[in-house]
Amino acid sequence: MSNKLEILEEYQKAASKLSQLKNQEAELIHSKTQDTNDTVVIKPQFGNEMNHLNQECMQLNMILEAMDASED
């Protein structure tokens, strides 16, 4: 099993990548909707990858919380 520092680094990488994808998705949507008053239909381009990264972050966070609890 990895040590706490390695798990924290994995969590930070996944969270950073997730944030980057969310920003890219938001920029794509914003650039398409600037000059329109119509209803916008959002079709995520990175949905599967964002879901995977979100699940990974949740799992790593639970591991880190368990490690913290075991230290107390």
MOPAC internal coordinates of N, CA, C and O (Angstrom, degrees):
PM7 1SCF
backbone

  N    0.0000 0     0.00 0     0.00 0    0    0    0
  C    1.4609 1     0.00 0     0.00 0    1    0    0
  C    1.5240 1   109.33 1     0.00 0    2    1    0
  O    1.2310 1   120.96 1   -36.36 1    3    2    1
  N    1.3056 1   115.76 1   143.64 1    3    2    1
  C    1.4498 1   121.39 1  -179.31 1    5    3    2
  C    1.5165 1   111.34 1   -70.19 1    6    5    3
  O    1.2310 1   121.28 1   -24.25 1    7    6    5
  N    1.3136 1   115.16 1   155.75 1    7    6    5
  C    1.4580 1   117.07 1   175.90 1    9    7    6
  C    1.5278 1   110.10 1   -83.09 1   10    9    7
  O    1.2310 1   120.98 1    -8.52 1   11   10    9
  N    1.2994 1   115.74 1   171.48 1   11   10    9
  C    1.4618 1   121.70 1  -173.33 1   13   11   10
  C    1.5311 1   111.93 1   -60.25 1   14   13   11
  O    1.2310 1   120.39 1   140.22 1   15   14   13
  N    1.3194 1   116.87 1   -39.78 1   15   14   13
  C    1.4607 1   120.33 1  -178.80 1   17   15   14
  C    1.5313 1   111.17 1   -64.32 1   18   17   15
  O    1.2310 1   120.10 1   138.97 1   19   18   17
  N    1.3296 1   117.41 1   -41.03 1   19   18   17
  C    1.4633 1   120.69 1   178.53 1   21   19   18
  C    1.5222 1   111.13 1   -65.28 1   22   21   19
  O    1.2310 1   120.22 1   139.42 1   23   22   21
  N    1.3130 1   117.19 1   -40.58 1   23   22   21
  C    1.4678 1   121.18 1   178.93 1   25   23   22
  C    1.5222 1   110.05 1   -66.12 1   26   25   23
  O    1.2310 1   120.51 1   138.86 1   27   26   25
  N    1.3189 1   116.63 1   -41.14 1   27   26   25
  C    1.4603 1   120.65 1   178.05 1   29   27   26
  C    1.5253 1   110.67 1   -62.51 1   30   29   27
  O    1.2310 1   120.10 1   138.97 1   31   30   29
  N    1.3340 1   117.42 1   -41.03 1   31   30   29
  C    1.4639 1   120.87 1   177.90 1   33   31   30
  C    1.5289 1   110.95 1   -63.77 1   34   33   31
  O    1.2310 1   120.07 1   137.81 1   35   34   33
  N    1.3289 1   117.47 1   -42.19 1   35   34   33
  C    1.4669 1   121.52 1   176.88 1   37   35   34
  C    1.5283 1   110.38 1   -60.57 1   38   37   35
  O    1.2310 1   120.98 1   136.32 1   39   38   37
  N    1.3334 1   115.73 1   -43.68 1   39   38   37
  C    1.4598 1   120.60 1   179.79 1   41   39   38
  C    1.5292 1   110.18 1   -61.91 1   42   41   39
  O    1.2310 1   120.31 1   135.03 1   43   42   41
  N    1.3204 1   117.02 1   -44.97 1   43   42   41
  C    1.4585 1   120.67 1  -178.98 1   45   43   42
  C    1.5265 1   111.71 1   -63.82 1   46   45   43
  O    1.2310 1   120.15 1   140.53 1   47   46   45
  N    1.3287 1   117.33 1   -39.47 1   47   46   45
  C    1.4701 1   120.80 1   177.54 1   49   47   46
  C    1.5232 1   110.82 1   -63.59 1   50   49   47
  O    1.2310 1   120.61 1   132.89 1   51   50   49
  N    1.3245 1   116.44 1   -47.11 1   51   50   49
  C    1.4612 1   120.70 1  -179.01 1   53   51   50
  C    1.5326 1   110.69 1   -64.36 1   54   53   51
  O    1.2310 1   120.32 1   137.16 1   55   54   53
  N    1.3226 1   116.99 1   -42.84 1   55   54   53
  C    1.4659 1   121.04 1  -179.66 1   57   55   54
  C    1.5324 1   110.66 1   -65.77 1   58   57   55
  O    1.2310 1   120.43 1   141.76 1   59   58   57
  N    1.3229 1   116.79 1   -38.24 1   59   58   57
  C    1.4568 1   120.93 1   178.68 1   61   59   58
  C    1.5283 1   110.88 1   -65.94 1   62   61   59
  O    1.2310 1   120.57 1   135.17 1   63   62   61
  N    1.3211 1   116.51 1   -44.83 1   63   62   61
  C    1.4661 1   120.90 1   179.10 1   65   63   62
  C    1.5274 1   110.20 1   -63.97 1   66   65   63
  O    1.2310 1   120.06 1   138.71 1   67   66   65
  N    1.3336 1   117.50 1   -41.29 1   67   66   65
  C    1.4583 1   121.74 1   178.08 1   69   67   66
  C    1.5255 1   110.76 1   -61.24 1   70   69   67
  O    1.2310 1   120.48 1   135.38 1   71   70   69
  N    1.3042 1   116.69 1   -44.62 1   71   70   69
  C    1.4614 1   121.29 1   178.73 1   73   71   70
  C    1.5311 1   111.07 1   -62.63 1   74   73   71
  O    1.2310 1   120.98 1   139.13 1   75   74   73
  N    1.3156 1   115.74 1   -40.87 1   75   74   73
  C    1.4649 1   120.74 1   178.64 1   77   75   74
  C    1.5343 1   110.87 1   -62.20 1   78   77   75
  O    1.2310 1   120.37 1   134.77 1   79   78   77
  N    1.3230 1   116.89 1   -45.23 1   79   78   77
  C    1.4652 1   120.34 1   179.27 1   81   79   78
  C    1.5270 1   111.74 1   -64.85 1   82   81   79
  O    1.2310 1   120.36 1   140.88 1   83   82   81
  N    1.3237 1   116.92 1   -39.12 1   83   82   81
  C    1.4657 1   120.17 1   177.42 1   85   83   82
  C    1.5208 1   110.77 1   -62.78 1   86   85   83
  O    1.2310 1   120.65 1   138.86 1   87   86   85
  N    1.3289 1   116.36 1   -41.14 1   87   86   85
  C    1.4672 1   120.18 1   178.73 1   89   87   86
  C    1.5230 1   111.04 1   -65.55 1   90   89   87
  O    1.2310 1   120.32 1   137.92 1   91   90   89
  N    1.3327 1   117.00 1   -42.08 1   91   90   89
  C    1.4639 1   120.30 1   178.12 1   93   91   90
  C    1.5286 1   110.46 1   -62.26 1   94   93   91
  O    1.2310 1   120.71 1   136.43 1   95   94   93
  N    1.3038 1   116.25 1   -43.57 1   95   94   93
  C    1.4639 1   121.04 1   179.45 1   97   95   94
  C    1.5308 1   110.12 1   -61.37 1   98   97   95
  O    1.2310 1   120.54 1   135.35 1   99   98   97
  N    1.3191 1   116.56 1   -44.65 1   99   98   97
  C    1.4673 1   120.79 1   179.94 1  101   99   98
  C    1.5267 1   111.35 1   -64.60 1  102  101   99
  O    1.2310 1   119.97 1   140.29 1  103  102  101
  N    1.3291 1   117.66 1   -39.71 1  103  102  101
  C    1.4618 1   120.91 1   178.79 1  105  103  102
  C    1.5227 1   111.00 1   -64.31 1  106  105  103
  O    1.2310 1   120.48 1   138.61 1  107  106  105
  N    1.3368 1   116.68 1   -41.39 1  107  106  105
  C    1.4634 1   120.05 1   178.42 1  109  107  106
  C    1.5246 1   110.74 1   -61.95 1  110  109  107
  O    1.2310 1   120.44 1   136.05 1  111  110  109
  N    1.3029 1   116.76 1   -43.95 1  111  110  109
  C    1.4667 1   120.94 1  -179.42 1  113  111  110
  C    1.5185 1   110.36 1   -66.95 1  114  113  111
  O    1.2310 1   120.77 1   136.17 1  115  114  113
  N    1.3394 1   116.13 1   -43.83 1  115  114  113
  C    1.4652 1   120.43 1  -178.66 1  117  115  114
  C    1.5256 1   110.96 1   -63.60 1  118  117  115
  O    1.2310 1   120.02 1   138.25 1  119  118  117
  N    1.3241 1   117.58 1   -41.75 1  119  118  117
  C    1.4653 1   120.45 1  -178.68 1  121  119  118
  C    1.5251 1   112.06 1   -66.82 1  122  121  119
  O    1.2310 1   119.99 1   151.53 1  123  122  121
  N    1.3243 1   117.63 1   -28.47 1  123  122  121
  C    1.4594 1   121.33 1  -179.72 1  125  123  122
  C    1.5242 1   112.67 1   -82.05 1  126  125  123
  O    1.2310 1   119.58 1   159.38 1  127  126  125
  N    1.3245 1   118.41 1   -20.62 1  127  126  125
  C    1.4671 1   120.81 1  -171.16 1  129  127  126
  C    1.5170 1   113.72 1  -112.49 1  130  129  127
  O    1.2310 1   118.99 1  -170.00 1  131  130  129
  N    1.3119 1   119.52 1    10.00 1  131  130  129
  C    1.4606 1   120.38 1  -175.27 1  133  131  130
  C    1.5271 1   113.64 1   -64.26 1  134  133  131
  O    1.2310 1   120.11 1   139.97 1  135  134  133
  N    1.3203 1   117.40 1   -40.03 1  135  134  133
  C    1.4636 1   120.11 1  -172.14 1  137  135  134
  C    1.5264 1   113.56 1  -109.27 1  138  137  135
  O    1.2310 1   119.91 1  -149.37 1  139  138  137
  N    1.3134 1   117.78 1    30.63 1  139  138  137
  C    1.4558 1   119.02 1  -178.47 1  141  139  138
  C    1.5191 1   110.83 1  -136.77 1  142  141  139
  O    1.2310 1   121.58 1   -31.80 1  143  142  141
  N    1.3203 1   114.58 1   148.20 1  143  142  141
  C    1.4555 1   120.59 1   175.19 1  145  143  142
  C    1.5194 1   110.74 1  -105.69 1  146  145  143
  O    1.2310 1   120.49 1  -175.04 1  147  146  145
  N    1.3313 1   116.66 1     4.96 1  147  146  145
  C    1.4554 1   122.18 1  -179.10 1  149  147  146
  C    1.5189 1   111.00 1   -73.84 1  150  149  147
  O    1.2310 1   121.73 1   -18.39 1  151  150  149
  N    1.3144 1   114.30 1   161.61 1  151  150  149
  C    1.4671 1   120.33 1   174.26 1  153  151  150
  C    1.5260 1   108.42 1   -66.75 1  154  153  151
  O    1.2310 1   120.97 1   -42.83 1  155  154  153
  N    1.3077 1   115.74 1   137.17 1  155  154  153
  C    1.4586 1   120.75 1  -177.58 1  157  155  154
  C    1.5242 1   109.04 1  -103.66 1  158  157  155
  O    1.2310 1   120.97 1   -50.00 1  159  158  157
  N    1.3190 1   115.76 1   130.00 1  159  158  157
  C    1.4517 1   121.77 1   175.15 1  161  159  158
  C    1.5260 1   106.97 1  -101.89 1  162  161  159
  O    1.2310 1   121.26 1   -60.78 1  163  162  161
  N    1.3150 1   115.20 1   119.22 1  163  162  161
  C    1.4602 1   119.87 1  -177.03 1  165  163  162
  C    1.5154 1   109.04 1   -93.73 1  166  165  163
  O    1.2310 1   121.02 1   -56.38 1  167  166  165
  N    1.3185 1   115.65 1   123.62 1  167  166  165
  C    1.4599 1   122.40 1   176.42 1  169  167  166
  C    1.5214 1   107.42 1  -117.81 1  170  169  167
  O    1.2310 1   120.35 1   -82.71 1  171  170  169
  N    1.3239 1   116.94 1    97.29 1  171  170  169
  C    1.4677 1   120.05 1  -175.68 1  173  171  170
  C    1.5265 1   112.29 1   -58.35 1  174  173  171
  O    1.2310 1   121.29 1   -46.83 1  175  174  173
  N    1.3219 1   115.13 1   133.17 1  175  174  173
  C    1.4532 1   120.80 1   176.53 1  177  175  174
  C    1.5260 1   111.02 1   -88.29 1  178  177  175
  O    1.2310 1   120.76 1   151.31 1  179  178  177
  N    1.3062 1   116.16 1   -28.69 1  179  178  177
  C    1.4605 1   120.83 1  -174.20 1  181  179  178
  C    1.5271 1   111.85 1  -112.54 1  182  181  179
  O    1.2310 1   120.13 1  -158.75 1  183  182  181
  N    1.3147 1   117.37 1    21.25 1  183  182  181
  C    1.4595 1   122.18 1  -173.35 1  185  183  182
  C    1.5174 1   114.23 1   -55.73 1  186  185  183
  O    1.2310 1   119.98 1   130.19 1  187  186  185
  N    1.3316 1   117.64 1   -49.81 1  187  186  185
  C    1.4603 1   120.01 1  -178.08 1  189  187  186
  C    1.5272 1   111.70 1   -63.70 1  190  189  187
  O    1.2310 1   120.93 1   136.21 1  191  190  189
  N    1.3231 1   115.82 1   -43.79 1  191  190  189
  C    1.4672 1   119.40 1   179.99 1  193  191  190
  C    1.5270 1   110.89 1   -66.22 1  194  193  191
  O    1.2310 1   120.52 1   141.15 1  195  194  193
  N    1.3450 1   116.61 1   -38.85 1  195  194  193
  C    1.4571 1   119.28 1   178.60 1  197  195  194
  C    1.5248 1   110.93 1   -66.34 1  198  197  195
  O    1.2310 1   120.01 1   140.70 1  199  198  197
  N    1.3293 1   117.59 1   -39.30 1  199  198  197
  C    1.4669 1   120.48 1   177.08 1  201  199  198
  C    1.5218 1   110.92 1   -62.51 1  202  201  199
  O    1.2310 1   120.71 1   135.99 1  203  202  201
  N    1.3273 1   116.24 1   -44.01 1  203  202  201
  C    1.4642 1   120.55 1   178.97 1  205  203  202
  C    1.5236 1   110.90 1   -61.43 1  206  205  203
  O    1.2310 1   120.14 1   133.40 1  207  206  205
  N    1.3282 1   117.34 1   -46.60 1  207  206  205
  C    1.4621 1   121.05 1  -179.87 1  209  207  206
  C    1.5265 1   111.54 1   -65.28 1  210  209  207
  O    1.2310 1   120.41 1   142.48 1  211  210  209
  N    1.3235 1   116.82 1   -37.52 1  211  210  209
  C    1.4612 1   120.51 1   178.00 1  213  211  210
  C    1.5242 1   110.73 1   -63.02 1  214  213  211
  O    1.2310 1   120.32 1   136.20 1  215  214  213
  N    1.3356 1   116.99 1   -43.80 1  215  214  213
  C    1.4616 1   121.15 1   177.56 1  217  215  214
  C    1.5256 1   110.56 1   -62.97 1  218  217  215
  O    1.2310 1   120.64 1   137.27 1  219  218  217
  N    1.3313 1   116.37 1   -42.73 1  219  218  217
  C    1.4666 1   120.41 1   179.11 1  221  219  218
  C    1.5242 1   111.13 1   -61.71 1  222  221  219
  O    1.2310 1   120.37 1   136.77 1  223  222  221
  N    1.3262 1   116.90 1   -43.23 1  223  222  221
  C    1.4708 1   120.84 1   178.50 1  225  223  222
  C    1.5245 1   110.98 1   -62.41 1  226  225  223
  O    1.2310 1   120.81 1   138.36 1  227  226  225
  N    1.3293 1   116.05 1   -41.64 1  227  226  225
  C    1.4652 1   119.14 1   179.90 1  229  227  226
  C    1.5284 1   111.02 1   -63.67 1  230  229  227
  O    1.2310 1   120.33 1   136.87 1  231  230  229
  N    1.3251 1   116.97 1   -43.13 1  231  230  229
  C    1.4626 1   120.73 1  -179.52 1  233  231  230
  C    1.5218 1   111.24 1   -66.02 1  234  233  231
  O    1.2310 1   120.38 1   135.49 1  235  234  233
  N    1.3253 1   116.87 1   -44.51 1  235  234  233
  C    1.4635 1   119.96 1   179.73 1  237  235  234
  C    1.5233 1   110.98 1   -65.48 1  238  237  235
  O    1.2310 1   120.38 1   142.69 1  239  238  237
  N    1.3272 1   116.88 1   -37.31 1  239  238  237
  C    1.4566 1   120.90 1   178.06 1  241  239  238
  C    1.5264 1   110.94 1   -63.70 1  242  241  239
  O    1.2310 1   120.57 1   139.05 1  243  242  241
  N    1.3450 1   116.52 1   -40.95 1  243  242  241
  C    1.4709 1   119.60 1   177.70 1  245  243  242
  C    1.5272 1   110.99 1   -63.15 1  246  245  243
  O    1.2310 1   120.52 1   140.12 1  247  246  245
  N    1.3188 1   116.61 1   -39.88 1  247  246  245
  C    1.4737 1   120.57 1   178.40 1  249  247  246
  C    1.5173 1   110.01 1   -63.50 1  250  249  247
  O    1.2310 1   120.57 1   135.21 1  251  250  249
  N    1.3319 1   116.52 1   -44.79 1  251  250  249
  C    1.4698 1   120.01 1   179.69 1  253  251  250
  C    1.5259 1   111.23 1   -63.55 1  254  253  251
  O    1.2310 1   120.13 1   139.23 1  255  254  253
  N    1.3391 1   117.36 1   -40.77 1  255  254  253
  C    1.4591 1   120.21 1   178.16 1  257  255  254
  C    1.5277 1   110.92 1   -64.33 1  258  257  255
  O    1.2310 1   120.42 1   140.93 1  259  258  257
  N    1.3210 1   116.79 1   -39.07 1  259  258  257
  C    1.4781 1   120.12 1   178.45 1  261  259  258
  C    1.5167 1   110.05 1   -65.97 1  262  261  259
  O    1.2310 1   120.25 1   140.65 1  263  262  261
  N    1.3252 1   117.13 1   -39.35 1  263  262  261
  C    1.4646 1   120.06 1   178.63 1  265  263  262
  C    1.5280 1   110.46 1   -64.38 1  266  265  263
  O    1.2310 1   121.09 1   137.95 1  267  266  265
  N    1.3434 1   115.53 1   -42.05 1  267  266  265
  C    1.4701 1   119.54 1   177.96 1  269  267  266
  C    1.5171 1   110.74 1   -62.49 1  270  269  267
  O    1.2310 1   120.34 1   137.46 1  271  270  269
  N    1.3239 1   116.96 1   -42.54 1  271  270  269
  C    1.4594 1   120.93 1  -179.64 1  273  271  270
  C    1.5198 1   111.27 1   -64.97 1  274  273  271
  O    1.2310 1   120.16 1   144.22 1  275  274  273
  N    1.3060 1   117.30 1   -35.78 1  275  274  273
  C    1.4584 1   119.90 1  -179.05 1  277  275  274
  C    1.5348 1   112.29 1   -73.30 1  278  277  275
  O    1.2310 1   120.94 1   159.48 1  279  278  277
  N    1.3217 1   115.81 1   -20.52 1  279  278  277
  C    1.4635 1   119.83 1   178.54 1  281  279  278
  C    1.5246 1   111.48 1   -78.64 1  282  281  279
  O    1.2310 1   120.50 1   155.98 1  283  282  281
  N    1.3185 1   116.65 1   -24.02 1  283  282  281
  C    1.4806 1   120.79 1  -177.43 1  285  283  282
  C    1.5100 1   112.46 1   -72.50 1  286  285  283
  O    1.2310 1   120.10 1   180.00 1  287  286  285

